[in-house]
Amino acid sequence: MLAIEGPLLILAGAGAGKTKTITHRILHLIKNGVPGRKILAITFTNKSAKEMKERLHKILRSDSELNFPVEIEGSSLPFVSTFHSLGVHILKENSERLGMPRHFTIFDRNDSKGAVKEAMERRGVDPKRFEPSKMLSIISREKGNGVSFNEFLDKSADSHMAVIARSIWEEYEFILKKEKAYDFDDLLLKAYELLKIPEVLETFQNKWSHIHIDEYQDTNRVQYEMAKLLAMRERNIAVVGDIDQSIYSWRGADFKNILRFEKDYPEAKTVLLEENYRSTKTIIEVSNKIIEKNTLRKEKILFTNNEDGDQISLYCGFDEKDEADYVARTSQMLIRQGVNPSQIAILYRANFQSRSLEESFIRKNIPYNLLGTKFFDRKEIKDCLSYLKCALNPDSMSEFKRAISSPARGVGKTTILKILEGKEEELPRGTKEKIDNFRKILAKIKEVALTEKPSETIKKIISLSGLELSFQTGLEEDLERLENIRELVTTASSYDHFLPEEGIEKFLENVSLASDQDDLKEEKEAVRFMTVHASKGLEFDYCFITGLEEDLFPHTGLSDSPKNIEGKEEERRLFYVALTRARKKVYLTYTQMRTIFGSRKSNIPSEFVLDIDDEFIERENGSSNTGREKIVYLEF
């Protein structure tokens, strides 16, 4: 790692100090005569870029630590940025080549959604059939793969969807150009296109002689190609990464980029950082046993000089409520023992799992913060409930407005305004028919709500509203939304023992109360709730990994997908990431039964649980299910 020239691959395990490694290598280069201004360091988040800058500046300003004088003012400092910030830098330096002003506008996600919606309106595309956010996801996915609009024209098929996508994308690009704007994907794609121009590439190759990239396993195609171009001449590129922590394929990351490194640079030196400074020996041994089953990886074996630590606790709950109560009860015990609540993390594979966990923590009055949006605050949940509220209370104009717009059904803002103003008679005949059809849906929902179980009412809403159909796109984000609204059926089923009208009233009342209580829980000293994906890069003293059942974690369908091996191995990497978040102790939980979409199904433990040797396991008092029946996710 002391090498100054040539390519360097640093394979750093979890808790091995990847960012610290890059920082100290940069200092080593400067100490050996490489000017700071000639060094480029790329990270994946603004937070990590800021931390690296601060760490570098602090050490560089201390002559005593380096034992030699360093000029650190202004342009002499290394250039530390995210990939997107680097893209902005390249674009601003060459804006005239693309016919753009230096101070171009950057569209955020909401700006882009608005522009796509406008593009659809201009091209006469029905937003009811083709939701703007989904069309934007298609465009974003293609750009992330390095595909420009013109290339998309050449490669796309002539299917109906492709024709529609081409039309919308073309208009979207026209809007961006008119606004003198780039979207987030353009910041990389356009920068990459500029770097393919020899004189532009030469400028930046002259600017930076030594390149460093953190989290190299998370690079997508465009980021990978940009790095190759910048390093092509000097070949002084150092990348740090860990295949075992590659968990973002769904957003375009390709872990194979790190496997390609030694082929791209045959002369590369490889360094293994295998010492973990975070976790106990027990956690590290279990993590090694789990991840070594993957075949698509660069072999390394983590070790630690930390204490042995506690065994991993394993709890089998009867159902999700029992599981949640165990997690809450154990968290409460840890807090009473003096553990800071912020050092306890509750991890889950899918967002819908947070619902039962939140309810248990609320009942026990345990402070918690949820990273992301709380269950009842999620848009799809609010949309679904708006149908029920509107059906039972037709005078609630706010719920009417929300329901008629979700999903889009060709009723615009002007129409809704006229309805709210009581001027419905002024509307065209076709629009009136759409409104009449919507009111018929509400009438059916009301009838079901007053005569059938609450869970059946929610099922009917999901079906009649069109929400279910709108989420069946194959996109990861829509699958998550569909899981969430189906979890609402499970929530409602808790009130099925009441008479229909009473049950629905209590259900809505408790949903509102839960939401109010949630708002009170934004405390610093609080237990952390998050998905495993969101936990990457974080660490806690105590971690609960919940829902460890086949078809849930590993997630449903992956084992039977066309990318069987890659999908399954990414799920295993995800579990590995979850395990290695913990410093002191890990708690694993699964259930015998779990209610999915209102139906209770038997589970078997996740294969990840079964892979852990008994010597590392401490079984908590709970159920002892060993059945082999899988969870069944119902379609309707």
C-alpha positions in Angstrom: 0.0 0.0 0.0 3.1 2.2 0.3 3.4 2.2 -3.5 3.1 5.7 -5.0 2.9 4.8 -8.7 0.6 2.4 -10.5 -2.8 0.9 -9.9 -3.8 -0.3 -6.5 -6.7 -2.5 -5.4 -7.5 -2.3 -1.7 -10.0 -5.0 -0.6 -11.2 -3.8 2.8 -13.6 -5.8 4.9 -16.4 -4.4 7.0 -15.1 -2.3 9.9 -11.6 -2.2 8.4 -11.5 1.6 8.0 -11.9 2.1 4.2 -12.2 5.9 4.4 -9.3 6.2 6.9 -7.2 4.1 4.5 -7.8 6.4 1.6 -7.1 9.5 3.7 -3.7 8.1 4.9 -2.7 7.0 1.4 -3.3 10.6 0.2 -1.1 11.9 3.1 1.5 9.3 2.2 1.5 10.6 -1.4 1.9 14.2 -0.4 4.7 13.3 2.0 6.5 11.7 -0.9 6.3 14.7 -3.1 3.0 14.4 -5.0 1.4 17.8 -5.0 -2.0 17.9 -3.2 -3.7 19.6 -6.1 -2.8 16.6 -8.3 -4.8 14.2 -6.2 -8.5 13.3 -6.8 -10.5 11.4 -4.2 -14.1 10.3 -5.0 -16.6 9.1 -2.4 -20.3 8.2 -2.7 -21.9 10.5 -0.2 -21.6 14.2 0.6 -21.2 13.2 4.2 -18.2 11.0 3.6 -16.7 13.6 1.2 -17.0 16.2 3.9 -15.5 13.9 6.6 -12.5 13.1 4.3 -11.9 16.8 3.6 -12.0 17.7 7.2 -9.7 14.9 8.2 -7.2 15.8 5.5 -7.2 19.5 6.3 -6.8 18.8 10.0 -3.8 16.5 9.5 -2.2 18.6 6.7 -2.3 21.7 9.0 -0.3 19.8 11.6 3.4 19.8 10.7 4.2 17.8 13.8 2.2 14.8 12.5 3.9 14.8 9.1 7.3 16.0 10.2 7.8 18.1 7.1 6.4 21.4 5.8 3.3 21.3 3.5 1.8 24.2 1.6 -1.9 23.6 2.0 -3.5 26.8 0.8 -6.1 27.1 -1.9 -5.6 25.0 -5.0 -2.8 23.0 -3.3 -5.4 20.9 -1.5 -6.6 17.5 -2.9 -9.9 17.6 -4.8 -12.4 15.5 -2.8 -15.9 15.1 -4.1 -18.7 12.7 -4.9 -19.1 11.4 -8.5 -22.0 13.9 -9.0 -19.9 16.8 -7.8 -17.1 15.7 -10.1 -19.6 15.7 -12.9 -20.7 19.2 -12.1 -17.1 20.4 -12.1 -16.4 18.8 -15.5 -19.6 20.3 -17.0 -18.9 23.8 -15.7 -15.4 23.8 -17.1 -16.8 22.7 -20.6 -20.3 24.1 -20.6 -19.8 25.9 -24.0 -19.1 22.6 -25.7 -22.6 21.4 -24.9 -24.2 24.8 -25.6 -25.0 25.3 -21.9 -24.3 28.3 -19.6 -21.7 27.7 -16.9 -24.4 28.3 -14.3 -26.8 25.7 -15.6 -29.8 24.6 -13.5 -29.7 21.2 -11.8 -33.1 19.4 -11.7 -33.7 17.4 -8.5 -36.0 14.4 -8.5 -39.2 16.4 -8.0 -38.2 18.9 -10.8 -37.6 15.9 -13.1 -41.0 14.4 -12.3 -42.6 17.6 -13.1 -40.8 17.9 -16.4 -41.7 14.3 -17.4 -45.3 15.1 -16.5 -45.2 18.1 -18.7 -43.6 16.1 -21.5 -46.4 13.5 -21.3 -49.1 16.3 -21.5 -47.4 17.7 -24.6 -47.2 14.3 -26.3 -50.8 13.4 -25.4 -49.8 10.5 -23.2 -52.4 9.5 -20.6 -50.8 9.8 -17.1 -53.4 7.3 -15.9 -51.8 4.6 -18.1 -48.2 5.7 -17.8 -47.4 7.2 -14.5 -44.8 10.0 -14.7 -42.6 8.6 -11.9 -42.4 5.3 -13.7 -41.5 6.9 -17.0 -38.8 8.9 -15.2 -37.4 5.6 -13.7 -37.1 4.1 -17.2 -35.2 7.2 -18.4 -33.0 7.3 -15.3 -32.1 3.6 -15.6 -31.0 4.0 -19.2 -28.9 7.0 -18.4 -27.3 5.2 -15.5 -26.3 2.5 -18.0 -24.6 5.1 -20.1 -27.3 5.3 -22.7 -28.1 8.7 -24.3 -31.5 9.4 -25.9 -30.0 9.0 -29.4 -28.5 5.6 -28.4 -31.9 4.6 -26.9 -33.5 5.4 -30.2 -31.2 3.0 -32.0 -31.3 0.1 -29.5 -34.9 0.1 -28.3 -37.5 -2.2 -29.8 -40.7 -1.0 -31.5 -42.9 -2.3 -28.7 -45.8 0.0 -27.6 -44.0 0.8 -24.4 -40.7 1.6 -26.2 -42.5 3.9 -28.6 -44.1 5.8 -25.7 -40.9 6.0 -23.7 -39.0 7.4 -26.8 -41.7 10.0 -27.3 -41.7 11.2 -23.6 -37.9 11.1 -23.3 -37.5 13.2 -26.4 -39.9 15.8 -25.1 -38.2 15.6 -21.6 -34.8 16.4 -23.2 -36.4 19.3 -25.0 -37.6 20.7 -21.7 -34.2 20.3 -20.1 -32.5 22.1 -23.0 -35.1 24.9 -22.9 -34.6 25.3 -19.1 -30.8 25.1 -19.5 -30.9 22.3 -17.0 -29.4 18.9 -16.3 -31.0 16.2 -14.2 -28.9 14.1 -11.7 -28.2 11.4 -14.2 -27.0 14.0 -16.8 -24.4 15.2 -14.3 -22.6 11.8 -14.9 -23.7 10.9 -18.4 -22.9 14.3 -20.0 -19.6 14.5 -18.1 -18.7 11.0 -19.4 -19.5 12.2 -23.0 -17.2 15.2 -22.5 -14.4 13.0 -21.3 -14.6 11.0 -24.5 -13.4 14.2 -26.3 -9.6 13.9 -26.4 -8.7 17.5 -25.6 -11.2 17.6 -22.6 -9.9 14.3 -21.3 -6.3 15.6 -21.6 -7.2 18.6 -19.5 -8.4 16.5 -16.6 -5.6 13.9 -17.0 -3.2 16.8 -16.6 -5.1 18.1 -13.6 -5.1 14.9 -11.6 -2.2 12.4 -11.6 -3.4 10.2 -8.8 -7.0 9.1 -8.5 -8.8 7.4 -5.5 -12.3 5.9 -5.4 -14.0 4.7 -2.3 -16.8 2.0 -2.4 -15.7 0.9 -5.8 -18.1 -2.0 -5.7 -21.0 0.5 -5.8 -20.0 2.1 -9.1 -22.4 1.9 -12.1 -21.3 1.7 -15.7 -21.0 5.4 -16.3 -18.9 6.0 -13.1 -16.7 3.0 -14.0 -16.1 4.3 -17.5 -15.3 7.8 -16.2 -12.7 6.5 -13.8 -11.1 4.4 -16.5 -10.8 7.4 -18.8 -9.3 9.6 -16.1 -6.8 7.0 -15.1 -5.9 5.8 -18.6 -2.7 7.8 -19.1 -1.0 7.8 -15.7 -2.6 4.6 -14.4 -2.2 5.9 -10.9 -5.6 4.7 -9.6 -6.3 3.4 -6.2 -9.7 1.9 -5.5 -11.1 0.7 -2.2 -14.0 -1.6 -1.9 -15.6 -4.8 -0.7 -17.5 -7.1 -2.9 -19.1 -8.6 0.2 -20.9 -5.3 0.8 -22.2 -4.8 -2.7 -26.0 -4.5 -2.2 -27.2 -1.9 -4.7 -27.6 -3.7 -8.0 -31.2 -2.5 -8.0 -30.0 1.1 -8.5 -27.4 0.3 -11.2 -24.3 -0.7 -9.1 -22.2 -3.4 -10.6 -20.0 -5.3 -8.2 -18.2 -6.9 -11.1 -16.4 -3.6 -11.7 -14.2 -4.5 -8.8 -13.6 -8.0 -10.2 -12.6 -6.3 -13.5 -10.0 -4.1 -11.9 -7.1 -6.6 -12.2 -8.1 -7.3 -15.8 -8.2 -3.6 -16.6 -4.9 -3.1 -14.8 -2.8 -6.3 -15.0 0.1 -4.6 -13.2 -2.1 -3.7 -10.2 -1.0 -4.4 -6.7 -3.7 -5.9 -4.4 -3.9 -5.3 -0.7 -6.2 -7.0 1.7 -7.4 -5.2 4.8 -8.9 -8.0 6.9 -8.7 -6.7 10.4 -12.1 -5.6 11.7 -11.9 -2.9 14.4 -15.6 -2.8 15.1 -17.1 -6.1 16.1 -16.5 -9.0 18.5 -14.8 -12.2 17.5 -18.2 -14.0 17.6 -19.8 -11.6 15.2 -16.8 -11.8 12.8 -16.6 -15.6 12.8 -20.3 -15.9 12.0 -20.1 -13.2 9.3 -17.1 -15.1 7.7 -19.1 -18.3 7.7 -22.1 -16.7 6.1 -20.2 -14.8 3.3 -17.8 -17.6 2.3 -20.8 -19.5 0.8 -20.8 -16.8 -2.0 -18.9 -17.7 -5.1 -18.9 -14.3 -6.8 -16.3 -12.6 -4.6 -12.6 -12.0 -3.9 -11.7 -14.3 -1.0 -10.7 -12.6 2.2 -11.1 -13.6 5.9 -11.9 -11.0 8.5 -10.3 -11.2 11.9 -10.4 -9.0 15.0 -8.4 -8.6 18.1 -11.5 -7.5 20.0 -13.0 -9.7 22.8 -14.9 -12.9 22.0 -18.2 -11.2 23.0 -21.7 -12.7 23.5 -23.3 -15.4 21.5 -25.8 -14.4 18.9 -29.3 -14.5 20.3 -32.0 -16.3 18.2 -35.7 -15.8 18.9 -38.5 -17.6 17.1 -41.8 -15.7 17.6 -45.2 -17.1 17.1 -46.1 -14.2 14.8 -45.0 -10.7 13.9 -46.6 -9.2 17.0 -44.8 -11.7 19.2 -41.5 -10.9 17.3 -42.1 -7.2 17.7 -42.8 -7.5 21.4 -39.6 -9.5 21.9 -37.6 -6.8 20.1 -39.3 -4.0 22.2 -38.9 -5.9 25.4 -35.2 -6.7 24.9 -34.5 -3.1 23.8 -36.2 -1.9 26.9 -34.1 -4.2 29.1 -30.9 -2.9 27.4 -31.9 0.7 28.0 -32.6 0.0 31.7 -29.1 -1.5 31.9 -27.6 1.8 30.8 -27.4 1.4 27.0 -28.0 4.6 25.1 -31.1 4.0 22.9 -29.3 5.4 19.9 -26.9 2.5 20.1 -29.7 0.0 19.4 -30.7 -0.6 15.7 -33.7 -2.5 14.5 -33.1 -3.8 11.0 -35.6 -5.3 8.5 -35.5 -6.4 4.9 -38.7 -4.7 3.7 -40.3 -1.5 4.8 -43.6 -3.0 5.6 -42.1 -4.9 8.5 -41.7 -1.6 10.5 -45.5 -1.5 11.1 -45.7 -4.1 13.8 -42.4 -3.0 15.3 -43.5 0.6 15.6 -46.8 -0.4 17.2 -45.0 -2.4 19.9 -42.5 0.4 20.7 -45.4 2.8 20.9 -47.3 0.6 23.3 -44.2 0.3 25.5 -43.4 4.0 25.2 -39.9 3.3 24.0 -38.5 6.3 22.0 -37.5 5.5 18.4 -36.5 7.2 15.2 -37.3 5.7 11.9 -34.8 6.3 9.1 -37.1 7.0 6.1 -40.9 7.5 6.3 -42.9 6.0 9.1 -45.4 3.4 8.0 -48.6 5.4 8.3 -46.9 8.5 6.8 -46.0 6.7 3.5 -47.7 8.2 0.5 -49.2 4.9 -0.7 -50.7 4.2 2.7 -52.2 7.7 2.9 -53.5 7.3 -0.6 -55.1 3.9 0.2 -56.7 5.3 3.4 -58.0 8.4 1.6 -60.5 6.1 -0.3 -61.9 4.8 2.9 -62.1 8.2 4.6 -63.7 9.8 1.5 -66.2 6.9 1.2 -67.3 7.3 4.8 -67.2 11.1 4.8 -68.0 12.5 1.3 -67.7 16.1 2.7 -63.9 15.6 3.3 -62.7 17.5 0.3 -59.0 17.0 1.1 -59.4 13.2 1.1 -61.5 13.4 -2.1 -58.8 15.4 -3.8 -56.1 12.9 -2.7 -58.1 9.8 -3.7 -59.2 11.0 -7.1 -55.6 11.8 -7.9 -54.1 8.5 -6.8 -53.6 6.8 -9.1 -54.0 9.4 -11.9 -57.3 8.9 -13.7 -57.3 11.8 -16.2 -58.8 14.3 -13.8 -56.7 17.5 -13.6 -56.3 20.3 -11.1 -58.8 22.5 -12.9 -61.5 19.8 -12.8 -60.8 19.1 -9.1 -61.0 22.8 -8.3 -64.4 23.1 -10.0 -65.7 20.1 -8.0 -64.5 21.7 -4.8 -66.2 25.0 -5.8 -69.4 23.2 -6.5 -69.3 23.9 -10.3 -69.4 20.4 -11.5 -72.2 21.2 -14.0 -69.7 23.2 -16.0 -67.5 20.2 -16.7 -67.5 18.5 -20.1 -69.5 15.3 -20.5 -66.4 13.0 -20.6 -65.0 14.5 -17.4 -68.3 14.0 -15.7 -68.3 10.4 -16.6 -64.9 9.9 -15.0 -66.1 11.6 -11.8 -69.3 9.4 -11.8 -67.1 6.3 -12.2 -64.9 7.4 -9.3 -68.0 8.0 -7.1 -69.3 4.5 -7.9 -66.0 3.2 -6.6 -66.5 5.1 -3.4 -70.0 3.8 -3.1 -68.8 0.2 -3.4 -66.1 0.8 -0.8 -68.6 2.2 1.6 -70.9 -0.7 1.1 -68.1 -3.2 1.9 -66.9 -1.1 4.9 -70.3 -1.3 6.5 -71.0 -5.0 5.8 -67.7 -6.9 5.8 -64.5 -7.2 7.8 -62.0 -4.3 7.8 -59.4 -6.4 6.1 -61.8 -7.2 3.3 -62.5 -3.5 2.9 -58.8 -2.7 2.5 -58.5 -5.5 -0.1 -61.4 -4.1 -2.0 -59.8 -0.6 -1.9 -56.5 -1.9 -3.3 -58.4 -3.7 -6.1 -61.0 -1.1 -7.0 -58.8 2.0 -6.7 -56.3 0.9 -9.3 -53.5 1.2 -6.8 -52.5 -2.4 -7.1 -52.3 -2.2 -10.9 -50.3 1.0 -10.8 -47.6 -0.7 -8.7 -47.2 -3.8 -10.9 -44.4 -2.3 -13.0 -41.5 -4.6 -12.0 -39.6 -1.6 -10.5 -38.1 -2.2 -7.1 -39.7 1.0 -5.6 -43.2 -0.1 -6.8 -42.8 -3.6 -5.4 -42.0 -2.0 -2.0 -45.1 0.2 -2.3 -47.3 -2.8 -3.1 -45.9 -4.7 -0.1 -46.7 -1.7 2.1 -50.4 -1.4 1.0 -50.8 -5.2 1.4 -49.4 -4.9 4.9 -52.3 -2.4 5.6 -54.6 -5.4 5.1 -52.8 -7.2 7.9 -53.1 -4.1 10.1 -56.8 -4.0 9.4 -57.3 -7.7 10.2 -56.6 -6.9 13.9 -60.1 -5.4 13.9 -61.9 -8.2 12.1 -63.4 -9.5 15.3 -65.6 -6.3 15.7 -68.8 -5.7 13.9 -67.9 -4.3 10.4 -68.8 -0.6 11.1 -67.3 -0.6 14.6 -64.2 -2.4 13.4 -63.5 0.1 10.6 -64.1 3.1 13.0 -61.6 1.7 15.5 -59.1 0.9 12.8 -59.2 4.5 11.4 -59.1 6.0 15.0 -56.1 4.0 15.9 -54.3 4.8 12.7 -54.7 8.5 13.4 -53.5 8.1 17.0 -50.5 6.0 15.9 -49.5 8.8 13.5 -49.9 11.4 16.2 -47.7 9.4 18.6 -45.1 8.9 15.9 -44.6 12.6 15.6 -43.6 12.8 19.2 -40.7 10.3 18.9 -38.2 12.5 17.1 -35.6 12.3 19.9 -31.8 12.1 19.7 -31.6 9.3 22.3 -33.9 6.9 20.6 -33.7 3.4 19.1 -33.0 3.5 15.4 -35.4 1.8 12.9 -34.2 1.2 9.3 -33.9 -1.2 6.4 -30.7 -3.2 6.1 -29.9 -1.2 2.9 -30.1 2.0 4.8 -27.8 0.7 7.6 -24.8 0.4 5.3 -21.9 2.6 6.5 -23.4 2.8 10.0 -22.5 1.0 13.2 -24.3 0.3 16.5 -23.5 -1.5 19.8 -26.6 -3.8 19.5 -28.4 -4.8 16.3 -31.7 -6.7 15.8 -32.1 -8.4 12.4 -35.8 -9.2 12.1 -38.0 -11.3 9.7 -35.4 -14.0 9.0 -37.8 -16.2 7.1 -37.5 -17.9 3.7 -39.0 -15.6 1.0 -38.7 -12.6 3.2 -35.0 -12.5 3.9 -33.7 -13.7 1.4 -36.5 -11.8 -0.3 -39.3 -13.4 -2.2 -38.7 -14.5 -5.8 -35.0 -14.0 -5.9 -34.2 -17.7 -5.7 -36.3 -18.4 -8.7 -35.3 -15.4 -10.8 -33.4 -15.6 -14.1 -30.4 -14.2 -12.2 -30.7 -16.9 -9.6 -27.1 -16.9 -8.4 -26.5 -13.1 -8.5 -29.8 -12.4 -6.8 -29.3 -14.9 -4.1 -25.7 -13.9 -3.4 -26.7 -10.2 -3.1 -29.3 -11.2 -0.5 -26.5 -13.0 1.4 -24.3 -10.0 1.1 -27.1 -7.9 2.5 -27.3 -10.2 5.5 -23.5 -10.0 5.9 -23.9 -6.2 6.0 -26.6 -6.4 8.7 -24.4 -8.7 10.9 -21.4 -6.4 10.6 -23.2 -3.3 11.7 -23.0 -4.5 15.3 -20.1 -3.8 17.7 -21.2 -5.9 20.7 -24.2 -8.2 20.1 -26.6 -9.4 17.4 -30.2 -10.5 17.9 -31.8 -12.6 15.1 -35.6 -13.1 15.0 -38.1 -14.9 12.8 -41.7 -16.1 13.1 -43.6 -19.3 12.8 -46.5 -17.4 11.3 -46.7 -14.1 9.5 -49.8 -12.4 8.2 -49.3 -11.3 4.6 -52.1 -9.6 2.8 -54.5 -10.6 5.5 -53.7 -14.3 5.3 -51.7 -16.2 8.0 -49.0 -18.5 6.5 -46.5 -20.8 8.0 -42.8 -20.0 7.8 -39.5 -21.7 7.9 -36.3 -20.0 9.1 -34.1 -18.3 6.6 -31.3 -20.4 5.2 -29.0 -17.7 6.6 -30.1 -18.6 10.2 -29.6 -22.3 9.4 -26.1 -21.6 8.2 -24.9 -20.4 11.6 -23.2 -23.1 13.7 -25.0 -23.9 17.0 -21.9 -23.0 19.1 -22.5 -19.3 18.2 -26.2 -19.3 18.9 -28.1 -18.6 22.2 -31.7 -19.6 21.8 -34.1 -17.2 23.6 -37.3 -18.5 25.1 -39.9 -18.5 22.4 -41.4 -20.8 19.8 -39.4 -23.7 18.3 -40.8 -24.1 14.8 -38.9 -26.4 12.4 -41.5 -26.8 9.8 -40.7 -26.5 6.1 -43.7 -24.6 4.7 -42.8 -21.4 3.0 -44.5 -18.0 3.2 -46.9 -17.5 0.4 -47.4 -14.1 -1.0 -50.9 -14.0 -2.5 -51.8 -12.3 -5.7 -55.3 -11.2 -6.3 
